[in-house]
Amino acid sequence: MSDQVTIYHNPRCGKSRDTLKLIEGKGIAPRIVDYLKEPPSVAELTRILALLGKRPVEITRRKEALDAGFDPALFEDGALIAALVAHPIAIERPIVVKGDKAALGRPPENVLGIL
């Protein structure tokens, strides 16, 4: 697996900006994916969930999902992944991936274990 660090980033989110700053402060130049403009594919999000060891509902921002017109509690995993890809604003952020590891940057220090 690659040692490239990728951050699924929302530049308008304070936690996402703090996580990016933390990564860059370690001397790492991550690949930055503005996931609102470049949403992950179903396969990519499925892989990220496996690396995180989480179910889709665990990375869903409930308020944003409801605002987008769907209740994550009513979806099976596969359907929820598809809904998150269609409405990436409902994906919790930031997510950092390095090789076969991933971490949710809430709080930002959570990513230190995979760097």
Steps between C-alpha positions, in 0.01 A plus 500: 500500500603856437635719775314796344279678752160604368264731682134517403466866581235768525681836505201664671521263800717604796582141603599422143725807480653415840567142389664617177717742698601219739600274208696776329664585833646149497674584172253298293357637175171309476286445195202724571162385372224759525242226532210739446633569149648152445284254697642153551355221289294228663803268482731764646265584787448129569879456522534803730230362729682165518826678587322703768325188634170690495155460354366777274262629766801566724648752255171665408425855607136451594390863469654534155346168393156612615552836325588306183173308531597165646499346847814288541331286766260366237767378255682170462879542474520474120219749444649739755840488329329588170312786671825634650670493160202688353495747792863527620415791734361230730839322532678575828826681451789496475605147417871428462630192320856368488557163338280246673411730792242774540388732777226753554647836600251570779696607696789574265744311724323174405703495177839498672482123548500432126761754395 
